[in-house]
Amino acid sequence: MRKWVLSGILASEETYLSHLEALLLPMKPLKAAATTSQPVLTSQQIETIFFKVPELYEIHKEFYDGLFPRVQQWSHQQRVGDLFQKLVSGLESVLISPHACLSTALLYKPVDRVTRSTLVLHDLLKHTPSSHPDHSLLQDALRISQNFLSSINEEITPRRQSMTVKKGEHRQLLKDSFMVELVEGARKLRHIFLFTDLLLCTKLKKQSGGKTQQYDCKWYIPLTDLSFQMVDELEALPNIPLVPDEELDALKIKISQIKSDIQREKRANKGSKVMERLRKKLSEQESLLLLMSPSMAFRVHSRNGKSYTFLISSDYERAEWRESIREQQKKCDFSLTSVELQMLTNSCVKLQTVHHIPLTINKEDDESPGLYGFLHVIVHSATGFKQSSNLYCTLEVDSFGYFVNKAKTRVYRDTTEPNWNEEFEIELEGSQTLRILCYEKCYNKMKMTKEDGESADKLMGKGQVQLDPQTLQDRDWQRTVIDMNGIEVKLSVKFTSREFSLKRMPSRKQTGVFGVKIAVVTKRERSKVPYIVRQCVEEIERRGMEEVGIYRVSGVATDIQALKAAFDVNNKDVSVMMSEMDVNAIAGTLKLYFRELPEPLFTDEFYPNFAEGIALSDPVAKESCMLNLLLSLPEANLLTFLFLLDHLKRVAEKETVNKMSLHNLATVFGPTLLRPSEKESKLPANPSQPITMTDSWSLEVMSQVQVLLYFLQLEAIPAPDSKRQSILFSTEV
């Protein structure tokens, strides 16, 4: 191991020496020309450009010439500590000089070589027993090297303390995170570091051969020069390349499949090579999803005219970064030399608080996989506002590593103490965090200037709750208070696992429609499509087609329950009730109706066939199979589905306004219309962990989404008729 470590430094030294030799080639003729009547450069300029290059070359050449034969004639007792002592001592005498303040900026590479040598010495000491004759020599070399680096810091620090940071404070790391940067239309993964006086954008270098993590500096902006570019409502933002939902969905399916394969390999105790290959594939796919999914712009602007655009998944992170930067801008000055920048970038490896790209592959085995099921949230009230405002809250949860807006309260007008008391049901897909954001609604058109393309409404506060499986598994309400820097929002949360939510309960009302077979309802009503479906669709098409997030954003649970009760007792005033309710509550009622059917719309009998049909590779065979399966459904189920399908296609036609693509609609409705029967569902094997979800569950959900998406994307579906059974072939796949 010691020989391998030394072989690495030998190869590095050889490259560095070749660079120094290349520098020395033009130095001699330039020096000769400096003494003539027409010099190319003055002697002083030559001294500055080639500062200490000959001395550095001699020191490194002597080190290389001494180390090379010792590595070639390697033995267990071989000593090299004396060579490192001489190297570092020589560099110290050259680099620490009366001209250090002037020259250090030109010597970042030599200083970086000392840093490299220090790391090599650490590695050598790890593999050198204390009884080895080289151990004490290596320790002395390491001490000299560390003292040298400390002295370099001392040369820099006084200037930084007096010029860059007030009150004699040292530069400190305040915040860091991985982000996606938009560079000439391409998405690039960056690691961003916010220091007390600058914002530093770095790229994580690829690691190979067991090398330690390293960063490249891409750019930096002094906080004194940084601003958040104001964008007028009518001014076009940079063209952000959005990734089609179908591509994101395909990635999620691949990720779920690979996770399932990994679990299978673990159970089978197969070879480590198979696991290593699967984990590498998972890392690649998750990295791709992390890169492709964010779509919300966060732009920073430098006084020198340059702008940089990041893509973030939610308003929460954007506000968090902006607040941290603005707070620090009030108390910082700036000065930075090139060597400080180099050393600062190098120090990021030790300073970083976010050590891994946020992929599930990087999680420890004992970390929570997140929750799958339904989270009920009651937003009670809020206090701490200094003046009366029009206030509302939004709720976000994470899914596949990024956050999605899932619910929005009504606007409580002209108050400092809003009392919403609104309940929402939010579907979770491996979620670990619930976020709440509180906004002031801006009705004044004069205030509609947008910043970074964000909502014109003012963000008043934000907070989050970790979704702990141990706390939430008993399905009881948990009350909590979220502190948002003086603003307090009261919440209650309750979780229901997918296992429990799958149990479809029959209606207790003889005249009810919820929990009653769809054929029974249509027969009773003498209709082809249940009245509740027709009424909800009609109201949504009347005033909800341009509602952002229609069907995705949850409606108020109390409104949904009131509508459910009205439909169950055949209340004739139900249409009046609907006209006065938030359209998201009507959408929620329609989803609830399908979810509470005693048998899903695609039926228990045909569900396995649909799941196998969608997996067919041949497009002709797939279309024939899927259409014949669809037309084999009971008549009431089929006609209701076709009615709903036409409606969802009309919703997707307004995608530019409501942000609901065919894929988004399939994601919402797929797991509701297609569900495995209880006896066939692949529930978690361990009953003591009812709220964790196996990867087979994730694959199940993806399959359900794909089935519905397939029918949504078909241009035409043959109309059903009474003779359809005679033309169908076997539904077996």
N, C-alpha and C positions, 0 to 999 in steps of 0.2 A: 504493500500500500504506500509506503514512504517513497519507493522508487516511482510509482505511478504519479504521485503528487509532484515529485521533482521533474519528471518527464514533461508534465504540463507546463511548469514554469520555464523549462528550457525552451520549449517550442515558442512560448510567448516572448521570451527574451530574444530569440532569434529574429522574430518578426520586428520587434522594437529596434533592434540593432540595424536592420535593413532600412527602417524609416530614418534613423539618425544618419546613416551613411548617405542616403539620398539628399538629406539636408546639407551635408558637408560638401557635396560635389560642387555646387555653385559658389560656396563661400570663398574659396581660395582665389578664383578669378575676380570676384567682386572686390576682395581686399586689395588685390594687385591694382585694379582699376582705380581704387580710391586714392592712390598716391599720384595719379596722373592729372593732367590739366582738365580732362573731361570725365570725371567719375560718374558711374551709374548711380551709386549710393555713397553717402558720406560714411566715414568711419563710425560715427555715432549711430547712424541708421543700421549699419551692418551689425554693430554690437547689440543693438536692441532686437533685431530680427533673429540673430543666431545666438541669443543670450545663453551662455553656458553649454551650448550643444557639444563642443569638443570635449569638455570635461565630463559631461554626462556619457558621451560615447565611450571614453576611456574607462570610466567606472563600471559600466554595464559589460563592456568587452572583457574586462578582467574577471568579473563575476562569472560570465558565461564560459570563458576559457578554463576557469578553475572547476566549475560544476560539471562540465561535459564529461571529462575523463572519469570523474568519480561515479557518475551515473552509469557510464559504459562498463566500468569494472566494479559493479555493485556487489556489496556483501552486507550481511546483516549488521555488522559493526561499523559500517561506513559513517563518517562524520561530515556534516555540511554546515553546521552552525557557525563555524568561523567565517565561512564565505558570506553568509547573510549578515553577520556582524560588520564585516568590512564594507559590504554593499551599502547598508543603511547609514553607517558612519560617514562614508564618502559622500552620499547624497545629502546628508545633513550639513556637511561643511560647505557644499556647493549651493544648496538652496536657501539655507538660513544665512543671510548676509545683510550688511547694512542697507542694501538696495531691495530688501524683501518686499517692502510695501509697493515698490514700483514693478518688481519683476514677477511677483506671485501670480498675477493675472496671466502672464505669458507661460507659466510653468504648470498649468493644470495637469498636463499629461505626465510629467515626471512625478508630481505628487500622487497622481492616480496609480503610478507604478509602485510607489511605496505602500499605498493602500492594498494593492494586490499582493505584495510581498508579505504584508501583515497577515492577510488571510491565509496565505500558504504556510506561514509559520504556525498559525493556529492549527491547521490541518496536520502538519508534521508532528506537533506536540501531542495531538490526540493518539497518534500511532507510534509514539516513541516512549518506551517504558522509562520510568524514573531512574532505573538502574543503568540505562544505556549511556555510554560516554558522551553522546551528542545532546542529551537532554538539557544539561545546564547551559551549554553553548546556545541552544535554540531559545531557551528562556531569556538569556541576556540579549540576544538579537531581537526578540519580541519586545522586550522592555525599551530598547533603544528606538525601535520603530514606532512604538506607541508614544514615547516622549517626543519624537520628531513631529508626529501628526498633531500632538497637543500644542507644540510650539507654533506650528502653522496656524492653528485655530486662534492662538493668542494674538498672532499678528493681525488676523482679520477681525476678531471680536471687538476690540476697542473702537475701531471705525464704525462697525455696525451699531454698537450701542449708542454712540454719540450722534450718528447721522440717520439711522434707519428706524429705530424703535424708541419710543418715548420712555422716560423713567428708567433707562438703563436695562430694559428687558431684553432677553435673548429672543431670537426668532424661534417660534414654536409652531408645531403642527396643530391646527384647530379641528380639521375635518378632512376625511378622504373617502373616496368612493369610486367604483368602476362606473363609467358612463359611456354612452355611444355618441361619438362625434360625427357630424356630417361634414365630410371633406370632399369637395368637388362632386357632390351627388352620391358619394359612396359612404357607407357606414363603417366606422372604425372604432374598435374598443379601446378606450383610454382609461388610465388611472389618474384621477384628478386629486390634487393636494392643495388644500387651503391653509396657507401659513399666515402668521400675524401681519405680513406686509405684502404678500403676493399670492396669486393663483397660478399654480404650476400644473401644466398638462403633460403627462408622460405616457410612454408606451412601454408595456412590459415586454422585455426581450424574450425570445424563445430560449428555453433551457435545454441543454443537451449535455450528455456525459456527466451528469451529476453536478453541474456547475450551479453556483448559488444564483438566486434571483437578481436580476439587474434591470434598470430602467434607462430609457432614452428620453431626454427632454425634447418635446415637440414644440412647445412655446410657453411663455409665461407673460402675465400682465401684472404690473405693480397695482396694488389696490388703490393707490392714489390716482391711477390712470384709468381705472375700470368703471364702466357704467353699464346699465341694462338698457339696451337700445329701445327707445320708444317707437312703437309702430302705430301709425294712424289706422283707423278702422278700414279705410278705403285703400291703404297702401298694401301692395301685394307682399306677402311673406316669401322667403326663399322657397323654391319648389321642393317640398319634402317628399322623397320617394317612398310612398306607402307600400307595404308588402301585402299582396292579396290575402284575404282571410283563408282561402283554400290552401295556400302554401303554409301558413301558420298551422292550420289544422293537420296537414300532412306531417309536419314536423312533430306535433304532439302525439300523433299516432305512432310514429317511429320511436319516440322517446318511451312511450308506454310499453311498446312491444319489447324494446331492449331491456327495460326494467324487469319485465316479466321473465325474459330469458335469463337475466342475472339471478333472479330469485330461484328459478328452476335449477340453474347450475349450482347454486349454494346448497340446495336440498340434496342434489345428487353427489355433492362433494367431488366434482370433476376437477381436472387439472387447472393449475393457476394460469396457464397460457390462454385457455378459453376465456376465463374471467377477465384477464388483462385485456384481451381483444374487445370483449363486450364493454368494459368500462371505458376504453378509449373511444369506442363508437358512441357511447352515451355522452361522454364529454364533448365530442365534436357536435353532436346534434343539439345538446343543451346550449352550447356556446353560440350556435347558429340562431337558435330561438331567442336567446338574450340579445343578439345583435339586431334581429329583424323585427322584434315586437314593439319597441317604444315608438311613439308617434307624436308626442307633445314637445314643441320647440322651446328651448331655453337658450337665449342668446346673450352673449357678453360682448362688450365693445371696448376697444382700447383707444386711448386718446390719439394714438398714431394713425387711426383710421381703419384698423383691421377689426373684423367681427368674426366671432366663432359661434357655431351653432351646435348645441347638444340636443339629443332626443331623449326624453324622459317619459316614464310610464304614467306619472300622475302629477297633479297640481301640488301634492303634498311635498314631494322631493324638491320640486322647483322652488316652492316657497321657503323650504328649509335652507337651501343653498343661498337664496337671495337674502334672507334674514341674517344668516351668519356673516355674509360678506358686508352687508350694510352696517352691521353692528361694529365690525372691525375697522371699517373705513373711517369711523369717527375718531380713531385713536392711533393711526399709523402714519409713519413716514417711510421713505424707501431709498435704498441704495444697494446695488448688487454688482459685484465684479464677476468676470467670467469664471474664475476659479471657484468663487463661492457658489455659482450656479452648478458647476460640475460636482462639487462636494455635496451640495444640497440634494441634487438628483441621486447621487450615490447613497446618501443617508436615508432616502425614502424607504429602502429595504428594511431598515431597522425601525423607522418611525411609523410606518403604516399601521393603521388600526384595522383595516380591511385586508386580510391576508390572502384571501382566495376569491376568484371570480365566483359570483353567487350562483353556483350550479348545485343541483342535488347530489351530484357525484362527489362534491367536495365536503358533503356533510358527514359528520361522524355517525357510526351505526346506531348510536343510542339517541340521536336527535329525532324529534317528532317528524313524521312524514306529512303532517298537516291533517286537517279535518275534511271529510267528505260527507255532505248531508245538507241540512238546512239550519241556518242560524236565525233565530227570531230576535229582533232588536227593537226595544221601545226607547225612543228618544223623548225623554220626559220634558226637561226644561233647561234653561241656561241663565246664569247670573254673571255680573261683573262688567257689563257694558256701561260705558261712561255717558252715552247719550242715546236718545231714542232713535231706532233704526228699523228698517224692514229686513228681518233676519230669517235665514233658513240654513239647514244643514244638509250635507251629502255624506253618504257612507261608501267606503271603498273596501274591497278585500283583495288579497293577492291570489293569483291563479297562474300556475306554471312560471312563477318567479316575477310576474309583473302585476300591477294593480289595476282594477277595473271598477268604475263607478257603478254601484248597485242600487242605490236608493236616494231619494231626495224628499225632505219634509216640505210642507207648504210654507209659504212666506208669512211670517208673523209680523204684522205691520205696526210701526210707530210704538216701539216698546224698548225698555231696557231689560225686561225679564220675560222673554218668550216662554210660553207653556204649550209646546206642541202635543205632547202625550200621544205620539203616533207610533204604531207598531209596524214593522216590516219583516218579511220573510226573505232571507237571502240565501241563495244556493252556493255552497262551498265546494271547491274543487282542489283539495290539497292545501287549503288556506291555513295560514298561521297567524295572520294579523288583521284586525279590524281597524280601519282609520275613520275618523270623523273630522270633517272640515266645516267650519261655520263661516257663512258669507253674509255681507250686507248687499241686498238687492238694489241695483242702481237703475232707477226708472228714467232719470234725466238723460235725454239724448245727447246733451252737451258733454256728458261725462263718458261717452262711449269710446274714449281713446283706449286702445288696447296695448298692452305691454307683452312683447314676445308672443303675440297671438293668443293670449290667455283670455279667459272669461272677463267681460267688462265688470262683473260684480267684484266687490272688494273682499278679499280674504281677511277675516277678523281673527281667526284662531284655528288651530289644528291640534289633534292629539290622536293617540292610538292605544289599542288594547291587544295584548297578546292572547291568542286563543289557545288556552292550555287544556289539553285533552283530559287531564286529571281533574280539573275544576269543573269542566262542562259535561262530563260523561253521564251525570245522573239526571239530566234533562230538567233540572230545576232552574228557576230564574235566579240570575246573579246580578245584583245591583252594584253599580260602580259610578264614580265621579271622575271625569276627565278634566285635568287642569291644563288650560291653554294660556299660560302667562297672564293670570288674573281673571280670565274667563273660565267659568266652570260649567260643564255640561253633564247632566245626570242621565245615565243610561241603565237599561236592564237588558241582559242577554240570556238566551236559552238555546241549547243545541239539540237537534234531533238527528240521529245518524241515518244514513241511507237504508240501513237494515230495517230500522223501525218505520221509516217513511214509506217503504215498499208495501207495507201491509195495508191493503185497500179495505176500508171499513164500509159495509153496506149501510144504506140510509135507514134511519129509524122512523122516518115519516112515510106513510103510505103514498102520499101525493108528492113526495119529494123528487128532485131530479139529481141531486148530488148523491153519489154512491149507489145509483140505480143503473141497471144495464141499459145501454143506449137503445137497444131494440124495444125495450119496455116503454121507454119515454116516448119514442117516436110513434109507437102504436097507440099509446094513450092520447097523444096530441094529434094523431092522424096527420103527421107531417113526415117529410123525408129527412129533415135535419132538425135536431132539437131546438126549441124556441130560445133557450138560453144562448146557444151558439149563434143563432141568427141575430138576436138582439145585441149581444156584445160586439159582434163584427160590424153591425150597422152603425153603432155608436162610435166605435173606433174609426171607422172610415169617414164618419161625419166630421170628427174634430180631433182625431189623434194621429193622422197619417204623417204629420210633420213634427210630431213630438220626439225630441231626441231621446233615443234609448227605449222607444216603445217596446214593450214585452221584456226588455232586459232590466229596466229600472223597476224596482218593486213598488207596488202601491201600498197605501196605508191599510194595515191588517183589519182595523175595525170597520173601515168602509167595505172591504172585501167580505167580511163576515156578515155585514148588514145586507149586502146584495145577495149573498148565499141564502140567508134566511128568507128574503123576499121571493127569490125564485123557488125555494122549497115549498112555500105555502101558496104559490101561484098568485102572488100579489099583483093586482091589476095596475097599481101605481109604480111598478118597477121601472118603467121607461122614464117617468118623471124623476125618480131617484137617480137614475143613471145620468140624466142630463145635468144634474147638479153636482156630480162627483168628479173627482180628478180622474182623468182618462187612464192613468196608470193603475188605478184601483179596478177599473173595468177589465183591463188587460189581465190583471192578476186573478180576477174572478173566472175568466175564461180558462186560464192555465190551471186553476184549482179544480174546475169542473173535470177537465181531462185527467188530472192526476188522481182524483178520487173515484174515477170509474172502477167498479169492482173488477173489471178486466180491461187492460189497455186497448186503445183503439185498434192496434194491429194484432190483437188477440194473443193469448198464451200459446195457442196451437201453432200459429204461423210465425211467431217471433224467431225461433231457431232457423227457419228457412230463409227469412229476410236477412239474418245475420250471416248466413253462409252465401246467399246470393250476392250480397254486396262485395264479397271477397273474390268473386270470379274475375279472372284477368281478361278474358275475351269479351270485348264490348258488346258484340252481337248476342252472345249467349247471356250476358248479364242483363241486357235490356229485355230480352224475351222472358227470362226467368222472373225478373222483378215485376214486370207488367202483369204476367200471369198470376203471380202471387198476390199482387194488389187486387186484381179483379176477382180473386177467390175469396176475399173478405166478405163477411155477412153484409147484406145490402145496406143496412142502416150505418154500419161502420164505414163502408166504402163511400157512400154519398156524403156523409159528414166530413170525411177526410178530404174529398175532392172540393167541397165547399170551402173548407179551411185552407186548402192548398192555394186556391185561386186568390183568397184574401191575402195570404202571406206573400204571394208574388206581387200583388199590388202595393203592399207595404214596402217591399224591396225596391220598387220602382222609384220610391222617394228617398233612396239611400243617401243621396247627396245632402239631404236636409236632416233626416231622422237618424242617420248613421247606422241603420240596420240593414246589413247585406243579407243575401240568402244564407250565407254561412252563419251569421249571427242568429238568424231566426231558427236555423236548424239546430244550433247549439242550445237554444232556449227550449224548443219544442220536442227535439228528438228523444231525450230521456223521459219525456212525459207521455208521448204517444207510443213509444216502444219500450216495454219493460219485460224482463224475464219473469216467469211465474215464481212464486216464493220457493217452491220445491226445486226449481232448476237454477235459481240465482246462485252465483258463486259468492257466498257470504264469507267473511273472515272466519277462519277455522277456530281461532281462540276466542271463546265467549267472554273472557275477561277484558278483551280489547274491542268492544263493539263499535267504537267510533273511528278506528283506523281502517284504512281501505287498502286491500291488496291491489297489486298492479292489474290483476284480471278485471277488477271493477273499472279501472280507468280505461282499459281496452273495450269493455262492454259499453261504456258511455260513448266512446269514440265511434264505435260501430253504429250505435243508435243515431248519432249525428249524421254519419255518412249515408245511412238509409234515407233519412228525410231529405238531406241535401240532394241526393240523387233524383228524387221525384220533383223537387223544386227546380232543378236545372233542366229537366226534360221539357222540350218545347211543347209537346202535346201528349195527352194521355187518352187512349181510346175511350169513348163513352160506354158505360156499362149498359147491357141490355139483358133481357130475360133468357136469351139463348147463349149467354157467354160461357156457361159451364161446358157446353158441347164442343167448344173450340179449344179448351184448355188441355194442355198435357200435364203429366204428373208434376206436382210441385216439389218433388224430391230433388235435391241438388247433388 
